[in-house]
Amino acid sequence: MQHRSNTVCPYCYRLTRGNENVDDAFQITLQKLFPGAYELEEFVFQTKQTLVPKDFYPHVNTLVCVGLCRDEITSPFEEKIEAMWGRAFICGSLGGMLFCGNTGFAAAHHHAPETGRFIYYCFTHIAIDHEGLVGSVYRTRSGMNEKSTACGALAAFAAEIASNTLNLDF
């Protein structure tokens, strides 16, 4: 994907200039780390194609529950899920771990159709920038125009584990 004028990289949101090729490094890293990975729309569509024959019907008898990090870069995933399955029950997640406990699961199940089925999507987000660097994203919200980490919480936790320390101070 060649960009001939100033535009935003679709992967890391960095402003790119000139003939900068933002696709090659990203795709190489993606295929190296996640061979055969689906594009977002295809992944959500394939889950529907797999589940409809098992009587999971979008907007009819299925409540979709979503556990994603609160980071705004996960919004497109939530939007695609809701477009396919209907309004989601948001459980919350950090580092790919679902955080809702017994009360959260009970609340979700009370929002389902009477003879309903449940789908849980729970993921972490791991950025890959236009240079193929894992964990790197350029944020463009609220005047931020610098590189940051995604998932920052997961990266911090991994660093604590690697250093054999755990920071419990907030």
N, C-alpha and C positions, 0 to 999 in steps of 0.2 A: 504494500500500500504506500504509494508515494504521495507526499504532501508538498504542494508547490507554494503554498502561502502559509502564513501563521494560522495554526489550528491547534486543537487540543488532542493529545494522544488518547485514543479510546481505551487504552489499557491502564495507564498510570496518571492520566489527566494533566500531564505536563504540556506546556505550550511548546510546540515544535515549530521550526522555521525551515524554509527552503525545501530542498529535496531530501530531507531526512527520512530514511526508511524506518518507520516505527513498527513494522510487522515482523521482519525477519528474526530479530533477537528474541522478541516475545514468543513467537511460535516455536523457535528452536528450544528455548527453555521449557515451555509448556509441554512439548512432545517428549522431551528428555525426562522430565519429572512425572508427567501424567500422560503416558502414551495412550492414544485413543480417547482422550477426554472429549466430552460433548460440549458444544456451544450451549449457552444458557437456555435458549428457546427449545433446542432439540432435547436437552435433558428433561425439561419439564414435560414436553410432549411425549417422550418415551415412557416416562413414569405413568402418564395417563393411559397410553396405549397398553401398557402392561397390566394396569389395575382395572380398567373398565371390564374386561372379560371375567374378572373375579368379583363383579357386582359393586365396584366402587364407581359411583356416578357423580360427576361434577355438578354442583349446584342442586343436587337432588337428595342424596343420602350420605354424603361424605363431608366430614369436617376435617379441614386441613389445619394442622398445628405446625407452627414454624418456630424453630429455635435458631436464630442468627444473632451474631454480635450486633450491638447497637450502632456500629459504624455506618455512616451514610453510604459507603460504597456497597453495602449489601442490599440497599433499597431496590435496585433493579431485579434481584432474585426474588424478593418478597412480592414485588409487583407482578412478575411473570407467574408465580405460583397462584396468586389471587386471581389473575386474569383467567387462568385455566380451571381452577377449582372453586372459586368463590372466596368470600371474605375469610381470612385466616384468623385463628386464635394464636396470638403471639405469646410464646413461652419465654423467649430470651435464652441466650446462650453466650458462652465465652470460651474460646478455644475449642469449639466443637462439642462442648459439654452442655447438655440441656439442664437449665436451672428453673425448675418450677415446683419440685417437691410434691408431696401427696395432695396438698391443697390446690396447687396449680393444675395437676392432672384431674382432680375432681371438678374443678371449675371448667376445664376444657370439656370434660365429658357431659357436663350439664348444659353446654351450648350446642350439643350435637342433636341432629334429628333423632326421633324416638327409636327408629330401627337403624340408626346411623352406623357408619364406619368411620375409622380414623386413619389419617395419614400423618406421619410425623416427618418433616424435613428438618434435619439438624446438621449444620455445617459450620466449620470455621471459615474464615476468609484469609487467603494468602495471596498478597499482591505480587505481580510480576510486572516490572516497569518496562518501558520501551527499549531499554538497553539489555533486558533479560535478567535483571537483578531481582532475586527473590526477596520478598518482604518490603519492597520499596514502592511508594505511591506518592504522587504529587497531589496535594489537596488544593482545591480552588475555592473552597467555601470561605466566607467571612474574611476575605482579604489574605488568606494563607496562600502563599505561592512557593512553598518550599517542600522538599522531599520529607516524608515521614514514613512510619512503619505501619504495615498492615499484615497481620494483626499485632498491634503494639502490645496488648496484654499478653498474648501468647508468646511473643518474642521476649518480653520481660520475664515471664515465668520460666521459659526455657533457659535464659541466662542465669536465673537464680538456681535452677537445678544443676546446670553445668558448673557453677561456682560452689555448689554444696551449701548454699545459704537460702533462707526463705525470709523475705521481708514481710512482716505482719503489721508494720506501721503504716498508717494511712494519713 
